[in-house]
Amino acid sequence: MNRSRNPLLSFSLGWLLVLTVAPLLHGEDPLFIGDLEQKKDEYLGKSIRVEGRGTIIDRFKLRLRNSQINFESRTELQTFVVRPPNLEALGELAKDGNSYKFIVTSIEARKSDSDQLSRKRIALDRNSPQEHYDLAEWAKKRGEFYQDEQLKTASRE
């Protein structure tokens, strides 16, 4: 059997796979919804992972708290036995008239902000002041976005 292959297509698909899967394999944090809200146009048409406090509205829609972006899926969303405190959505941001729409391809449950903060504190390099500053900024940003006094206080600790 003689099959012809397009080397450019194979190369392009390979890089697409690397760029999409690599962050998942390396455990990088998804984009915080507060950051996406501020820089929507930078992410248009890109496949991204976004995370925040969320609620599943129906079988095809979810909402991330304090976000103006409509999160919609073309297939039924995963359901959870226990409502997770945070949701992570994988998909692509698109413009829909004057508004923005995030086309969801999958969702995952995420730990609460306080659980994530505890995990990040444990993983800190005690000899790296920058890591401490970065974690304080992480907590402050979320605390301000959600008006969460506990996170704001934790950012100063």
Backbone as CSV, one residue per row, in Angstrom:
resi,resn,N_x,N_y,N_z,CA_x,CA_y,CA_z,C_x,C_y,C_z
1,MET,0.850,-1.186,0.000,0.000,0.000,0.000,0.891,1.242,0.000
2,ASN,0.665,2.130,-0.927,1.465,3.341,-1.056,0.625,4.533,-0.618
3,ARG,1.001,5.097,0.517,0.264,6.277,0.995,1.181,7.476,0.931
4,SER,0.700,8.536,0.320,1.513,9.750,0.275,1.169,10.600,1.493
5,ARG,2.170,11.202,2.030,1.977,12.045,3.207,2.484,13.440,2.908
6,ASN,1.824,14.382,3.486,2.233,15.765,3.361,3.135,16.080,4.556
7,PRO,4.443,16.237,4.336,5.342,16.471,5.468,5.028,17.761,6.217
8,LEU,4.588,18.785,5.527,4.253,20.050,6.193,3.059,19.861,7.116
9,LEU,2.056,19.110,6.669,0.880,18.850,7.497,1.272,18.037,8.726
10,SER,2.084,17.019,8.538,2.535,16.196,9.672,3.321,17.034,10.671
11,PHE,4.204,17.893,10.166,4.995,18.771,11.027,4.088,19.724,11.805
12,SER,3.128,20.334,11.113,2.216,21.288,11.744,1.364,20.616,12.812
13,LEU,0.832,19.441,12.501,0.018,18.718,13.485,0.853,18.301,14.683
14,GLY,2.097,17.936,14.447,2.990,17.574,15.545,3.213,18.735,16.499
15,TRP,3.476,19.908,15.946,3.684,21.092,16.793,2.404,21.496,17.509
16,LEU,1.275,21.368,16.835,0.000,21.679,17.478,-0.205,20.783,18.689
17,LEU,0.101,19.510,18.550,-0.024,18.574,19.656,0.926,18.950,20.788
18,VAL,2.162,19.277,20.471,3.136,19.659,21.490,2.672,20.913,22.230
19,LEU,2.215,21.916,21.502,1.809,23.171,22.128,0.548,23.017,22.965
20,THR,-0.319,22.085,22.586,-1.564,21.883,23.320,-1.354,20.977,24.528
21,VAL,-0.589,19.918,24.377,-0.448,18.920,25.427,0.693,19.228,26.391
22,ALA,1.732,19.880,25.945,2.902,20.126,26.797,2.552,20.802,28.121
23,PRO,1.740,21.872,28.126,1.415,22.477,29.417,0.701,21.507,30.355
24,LEU,-0.116,20.612,29.798,-0.821,19.650,30.634,0.163,18.667,31.259
25,LEU,1.164,18.259,30.503,2.127,17.295,30.994,3.089,17.906,31.994
26,HIS,3.368,19.173,31.859,4.324,19.820,32.742,3.676,20.452,33.969
27,GLY,2.377,20.324,34.117,1.704,20.791,35.312,1.622,22.296,35.460
28,GLU,1.724,23.030,34.386,1.608,24.473,34.481,0.184,24.840,34.878
29,ASP,0.076,25.886,35.659,-1.248,26.336,36.071,-2.003,26.893,34.873
30,PRO,-3.311,26.682,34.853,-4.115,27.291,33.786,-4.188,28.803,33.984
31,LEU,-4.640,29.488,32.980,-4.811,30.934,33.028,-5.945,31.273,33.980
32,PHE,-5.727,32.208,34.871,-6.750,32.662,35.807,-7.770,33.502,35.047
33,ILE,-9.041,33.296,35.322,-10.106,34.004,34.604,-9.953,35.526,34.720
34,GLY,-9.467,36.013,35.844,-9.250,37.449,36.003,-8.236,37.986,35.004
35,ASP,-7.203,37.189,34.704,-6.207,37.595,33.707,-6.793,37.544,32.301
36,LEU,-7.595,36.521,32.032,-8.223,36.429,30.714,-9.172,37.602,30.489
37,GLU,-9.915,37.987,31.507,-10.843,39.115,31.383,-10.114,40.405,30.990
38,GLN,-8.902,40.583,31.476,-8.140,41.796,31.185,-7.471,41.776,29.819
39,LYS,-7.214,40.586,29.278,-6.444,40.482,28.034,-7.142,39.600,27.009
40,LYS,-8.446,39.727,26.906,-9.227,38.844,26.026,-8.703,38.824,24.595
41,ASP,-8.457,39.984,24.029,-8.059,40.042,22.617,-6.749,39.310,22.341
42,GLU,-5.867,39.223,23.344,-4.599,38.510,23.169,-4.806,37.001,23.010
43,TYR,-5.932,36.508,23.501,-6.168,35.063,23.504,-7.197,34.619,22.462
44,LEU,-7.709,35.534,21.668,-8.688,35.162,20.646,-8.119,34.106,19.706
45,GLY,-8.897,33.048,19.480,-8.504,32.003,18.549,-7.464,31.035,19.065
46,LYS,-7.053,31.195,20.309,-6.022,30.309,20.869,-6.660,29.258,21.769
47,SER,-6.086,28.074,21.738,-6.512,27.011,22.635,-5.854,27.264,23.987
48,ILE,-6.676,27.423,25.027,-6.149,27.734,26.351,-6.905,26.964,27.423
49,ARG,-6.265,26.905,28.579,-6.899,26.372,29.788,-7.137,27.563,30.706
50,VAL,-8.368,27.709,31.170,-8.712,28.824,32.044,-9.391,28.269,33.289
51,GLU,-9.135,28.926,34.427,-9.616,28.398,35.700,-10.185,29.515,36.554
52,GLY,-11.222,29.158,37.322,-11.807,30.095,38.261,-12.971,29.461,39.007
53,ARG,-13.555,30.235,39.883,-14.713,29.768,40.632,-15.887,29.686,39.661
54,GLY,-16.461,28.516,39.557,-17.454,28.329,38.512,-18.660,27.522,38.922
55,THR,-19.654,27.584,38.056,-20.899,26.854,38.219,-21.318,26.321,36.863
56,ILE,-21.769,25.094,36.832,-22.329,24.546,35.602,-23.793,24.977,35.548
57,ILE,-24.159,25.692,34.489,-25.500,26.250,34.347,-26.477,25.197,33.824
58,ASP,-26.072,24.515,32.782,-26.864,23.420,32.225,-25.920,22.446,31.539
59,ARG,-26.439,21.532,30.761,-25.607,20.484,30.155,-24.560,21.026,29.187
60,PHE,-24.743,22.265,28.706,-23.852,22.803,27.683,-23.212,24.140,28.065
61,LYS,-23.516,24.662,29.231,-22.998,25.984,29.615,-22.469,25.971,31.040
62,LEU,-21.426,26.778,31.234,-20.933,27.024,32.578,-20.631,28.502,32.710
63,ARG,-20.510,28.939,33.928,-20.210,30.341,34.202,-19.067,30.393,35.200
64,LEU,-18.092,31.249,34.911,-17.037,31.509,35.877,-17.353,32.840,36.538
65,ARG,-17.318,32.829,37.854,-17.728,33.984,38.654,-16.974,35.254,38.251
66,ASN,-17.708,36.351,38.158,-17.205,37.682,37.821,-16.676,37.780,36.386
67,SER,-17.063,36.836,35.540,-16.627,36.868,34.149,-17.789,37.239,33.239
68,GLN,-17.494,38.039,32.229,-18.484,38.413,31.220,-18.447,37.475,30.015
69,ILE,-17.523,36.519,30.030,-17.367,35.592,28.908,-18.412,34.480,29.021
70,ASN,-19.051,34.156,27.896,-20.006,33.041,27.845,-19.237,31.756,27.577
71,PHE,-19.367,30.779,28.445,-18.703,29.489,28.294,-19.721,28.480,27.792
72,GLU,-19.484,27.966,26.580,-20.428,27.048,25.951,-19.686,25.862,25.370
73,SER,-20.347,24.696,25.408,-19.790,23.478,24.848,-20.715,22.949,23.761
74,ARG,-20.135,22.339,22.746,-20.938,21.733,21.682,-21.391,20.327,22.070
75,THR,-20.761,19.784,23.108,-21.150,18.472,23.625,-21.520,18.637,25.095
76,GLU,-22.182,17.643,25.642,-22.585,17.714,27.047,-21.369,17.817,27.952
77,LEU,-21.464,18.721,28.923,-20.381,18.898,29.885,-20.377,17.765,30.898
78,GLN,-19.216,17.482,31.402,-19.055,16.498,32.465,-19.852,16.959,33.683
79,THR,-20.454,16.013,34.390,-21.138,16.350,35.633,-20.299,15.853,36.802
80,PHE,-20.471,16.473,37.949,-19.717,16.125,39.144,-20.688,15.731,40.245
81,VAL,-20.330,14.717,41.017,-21.173,14.280,42.124,-21.224,15.389,43.171
82,VAL,-20.072,15.951,43.473,-19.971,17.065,44.417,-19.544,18.288,43.626
83,ARG,-20.210,19.395,43.847,-19.874,20.632,43.126,-18.460,21.080,43.490
84,PRO,-17.568,21.146,42.491,-16.195,21.584,42.791,-16.162,23.094,43.051
85,PRO,-15.240,23.534,43.919,-15.145,24.972,44.199,-14.654,25.774,42.996
86,ASN,-13.778,25.173,42.208,-13.238,25.831,41.021,-13.347,24.880,39.845
87,LEU,-13.429,25.467,38.659,-13.472,24.693,37.433,-12.334,25.126,36.520
88,GLU,-11.827,24.181,35.765,-10.842,24.462,34.725,-11.470,24.066,33.400
89,ALA,-11.474,24.977,32.452,-12.039,24.703,31.131,-10.932,24.768,30.092
90,LEU,-10.942,23.796,29.207,-10.038,23.777,28.060,-10.882,24.140,26.855
91,GLY,-10.377,25.036,26.028,-11.133,25.421,24.842,-10.499,26.587,24.129
92,GLU,-11.333,27.294,23.372,-10.850,28.396,22.544,-11.749,29.614,22.723
93,LEU,-11.120,30.770,22.869,-11.848,32.027,23.007,-12.181,32.586,21.634
94,ALA,-13.428,33.014,21.470,-13.887,33.583,20.199,-14.706,34.833,20.473
95,LYS,-14.826,35.656,19.465,-15.649,36.864,19.550,-17.027,36.512,19.003
96,ASP,-18.074,36.979,19.676,-19.453,36.717,19.272,-20.172,38.065,19.256
97,GLY,-20.081,38.756,18.120,-20.620,40.118,18.065,-19.775,41.027,18.931
98,ASN,-20.408,41.674,19.916,-19.684,42.549,20.843,-19.242,41.826,22.105
99,SER,-19.574,40.548,22.203,-19.214,39.803,23.408,-18.201,38.705,23.068
100,TYR,-17.770,38.015,24.099,-16.791,36.948,23.939,-17.430,35.620,24.332
101,LYS,-16.991,34.579,23.626,-17.492,33.243,23.896,-16.300,32.310,23.983
102,PHE,-16.341,31.442,24.964,-15.300,30.436,25.137,-15.922,29.104,24.757
103,ILE,-15.407,28.490,23.690,-15.908,27.201,23.233,-15.189,26.119,24.040
104,VAL,-15.908,25.491,24.943,-15.344,24.514,25.873,-15.236,23.150,25.204
105,THR,-14.059,22.541,25.309,-13.891,21.170,24.813,-13.844,20.175,25.966
106,SER,-13.447,20.632,27.165,-13.478,19.766,28.344,-13.411,20.626,29.601
107,ILE,-13.871,20.046,30.703,-13.769,20.722,32.003,-13.227,19.737,33.030
108,GLU,-12.608,20.294,34.048,-12.070,19.516,35.158,-12.404,20.237,36.458
109,ALA,-12.527,19.471,37.519,-12.681,20.050,38.850,-11.324,20.521,39.328
110,ARG,-11.295,21.625,40.034,-10.066,22.151,40.624,-10.293,22.359,42.119
111,LYS,-9.202,22.352,42.844,-9.258,22.602,44.285,-9.677,24.046,44.543
112,SER,-10.127,24.301,45.767,-10.480,25.665,46.158,-9.232,26.532,46.158
113,ASP,-9.437,27.842,46.148,-8.298,28.764,46.181,-7.464,28.552,47.440
114,SER,-8.119,28.333,48.579,-7.361,28.145,49.825,-6.556,26.840,49.780
115,ASP,-7.123,25.778,49.186,-6.368,24.530,49.035,-5.183,24.719,48.090
116,GLN,-5.399,25.438,46.995,-4.303,25.698,46.063,-3.218,26.523,46.736
117,LEU,-3.631,27.506,47.532,-2.664,28.342,48.242,-1.827,27.494,49.197
118,SER,-2.469,26.608,49.937,-1.742,25.724,50.863,-0.747,24.850,50.106
119,ARG,-1.179,24.273,48.983,-0.302,23.418,48.170,0.890,24.217,47.655
120,LYS,0.628,25.433,47.202,1.711,26.271,46.671,2.681,26.676,47.781
121,ARG,2.161,26.943,48.974,3.036,27.304,50.096,3.986,26.166,50.445
122,ILE,3.448,24.945,50.451,4.270,23.776,50.774,5.381,23.599,49.742
123,ALA,5.072,23.902,48.491,6.038,23.695,47.400,7.056,24.826,47.266
124,LEU,6.895,25.903,48.036,7.810,27.046,47.931,9.248,26.660,48.254
125,ASP,10.161,27.246,47.523,11.575,27.155,47.845,11.829,28.229,48.907
126,ARG,12.123,27.813,50.102,12.291,28.755,51.217,13.425,29.758,50.986
127,ASN,14.331,29.432,50.073,15.463,30.308,49.789,15.221,31.215,48.591
128,SER,13.998,31.230,48.087,13.683,32.041,46.917,12.648,33.116,47.267
129,PRO,13.115,34.323,47.573,12.172,35.395,47.879,11.183,35.638,46.733
130,GLN,11.647,35.460,45.482,10.770,35.712,44.336,9.551,34.794,44.357
131,GLU,9.746,33.532,44.730,8.615,32.613,44.809,7.601,33.078,45.847
132,HIS,8.081,33.632,46.943,7.183,34.159,47.984,6.410,35.366,47.456
133,TYR,7.094,36.258,46.752,6.426,37.423,46.165,5.391,36.995,45.123
134,ASP,5.758,36.007,44.292,4.834,35.521,43.259,3.581,34.912,43.881
135,LEU,3.754,34.154,44.957,2.601,33.548,45.618,1.728,34.611,46.273
136,ALA,2.354,35.616,46.861,1.579,36.715,47.452,0.772,37.439,46.376
137,GLU,1.369,37.638,45.223,0.668,38.285,44.110,-0.482,37.412,43.607
138,TRP,-0.271,36.104,43.545,-1.307,35.155,43.137,-2.521,35.284,44.058
139,ALA,-2.279,35.276,45.368,-3.369,35.371,46.343,-4.039,36.751,46.293
140,LYS,-3.248,37.795,46.147,-3.796,39.156,46.097,-4.693,39.337,44.870
141,LYS,-4.231,38.867,43.726,-4.988,39.012,42.484,-6.349,38.319,42.599
142,ARG,-6.346,37.098,43.099,-7.599,36.357,43.269,-8.478,37.001,44.337
143,GLY,-7.859,37.417,45.426,-8.616,38.065,46.495,-9.330,39.316,46.016
144,GLU,-8.648,40.111,45.223,-9.264,41.330,44.686,-10.343,41.008,43.655
145,PHE,-10.090,40.037,42.787,-11.057,39.687,41.744,-12.360,39.167,42.347
146,TYR,-12.249,38.349,43.403,-13.443,37.757,44.025,-13.910,38.514,45.266
147,GLN,-13.219,39.588,45.627,-13.513,40.308,46.864,-13.493,39.339,48.049
148,ASP,-12.440,38.543,48.108,-12.269,37.499,49.112,-11.265,37.990,50.152
149,GLU,-11.769,38.357,51.322,-10.923,38.935,52.371,-9.881,37.944,52.880
150,GLN,-10.208,36.644,52.920,-9.240,35.656,53.382,-8.018,35.592,52.458
151,LEU,-8.276,35.620,51.141,-7.146,35.596,50.198,-6.357,36.895,50.272
152,LYS,-7.038,38.009,50.421,-6.326,39.287,50.539,-5.424,39.279,51.757
153,THR,-5.932,38.760,52.874,-5.136,38.666,54.103,-3.966,37.712,53.907
154,ALA,-4.226,36.578,53.268,-3.169,35.588,53.034,-2.065,36.161,52.157
155,SER,-2.404,37.102,51.278,-1.385,37.686,50.396,-0.385,38.547,51.172
156,ARG,-0.780,38.961,52.357,0.108,39.802,53.182,0.885,38.996,54.210
157,GLU,0.628,37.702,54.300,1.297,36.865,55.323,2.668,36.435,54.876
